[in-house]
Amino acid sequence: MKNFKQIAFGLLVGAMALGFSAFTSAKKDVNIVTYYKTNPSTPASNPASYQFYNEDRCESGGSLCTAQWDIGSNPTPTVDGTALPSSGVTFQTGSQTDGHFE
């Protein structure tokens, strides 16, 4: 009977720990989208120089083809050529890929 109580207590503690971790490790609400830099003459962090495309449009040669942006509460693009919103977006440093848009 003593072993049964210890097992039951262990299961109860484990269930409580698992339930608590479900609340503390909730996924943050981020909306990261890859955009193509279509205007090479503007700075990398300028939202006005990026557009969304579904397929790979990068060619070799060049220093920046794509970058990822957290678009916040803006709608996720689905149509090719959709411009990156001008507000409510955050450039994701280190997310750039080499090449140029074609």
N, C-alpha and C positions, 0 to 999 in steps of 0.2 A: 504494500500500500504506500510506503514511503517513496519508493521509486516512481510510482504512478503520479504522486503529488509533485515530485521534482520534474518529471517530464511535462506535466500539465503546466507548471509554472514556467518552465523553459519555453514552451510553445507560446504561452501568453506574452512573455517578454519579447520573443521574436516577432510576433504579430504586431505588437505595439511599436517596435522599432521600425518595422517595414511600413506600417501605416504612417508614422511620423515622417519617414524619409520621402514619402510620396508628396507631402506638402512642402518640404524644404528643397527639393530638387526639381521643381517645376521648370519646364523649358521656357526660356525667355521668348517673347514674341518678336521675332526678327523676320524681315522679309528681304533676303539677300538675292539680288538679280545681277546677272552678268550683262553688261552693255558694251557695245563696240564703239571705240573712239573714231568717229567719222570725220573729225576736223583736226588734223595733226598740228595745226598752228596755234592751238590754244593750250593752256596748262592742263596737266592730267587731272587736276581736281575741279575743273570747270564743268558743271553739269550740262551746259549748253552744247558741248561737243560730243555727246554720246547718244546712240540710238540702240534700240533692242532689235535683235534678229534671232530667229529660232535656229538656223543652221550656222555652221562654222564659216565665217567670212574672213578669217585671218590668212595672210600670206606672209612668207618669210621676208625678212629685211624690214627693219624699223624697230623702234624702241617700245612702242605701246600699241597693242591691238585691242585688248579688252581690259576691263576692270570691273570689279564687283562693287555694287552700291547697296546699302541698306535703304530701301525706299519707304520705310516706315509704314504709315497708314495709306499711302498712295496705292491705287489698284495695280496688281501684277499685270504687266503687259502680255499680250497674246498675238498682236499684229506686228509683222515686220515693219521696221522704220519708225516705230513709236519712240518719240523723244523721251529722254530721261526727265522726270519732273524737275522743275527749277527750285522747288522748296520742299522741305521735309525729307531730304535725302542726305546720307552720310557716305562719303568715300571710304572704302575699306582698304587702308594702307597695306601694301604687300600683296594685293590680289591681282596685280597687273600681269598680263602675258605679253611676251615680245611678238613683234611682227607689225603688220600694218593692215588696215581695213581695205578690203577689195570688193 
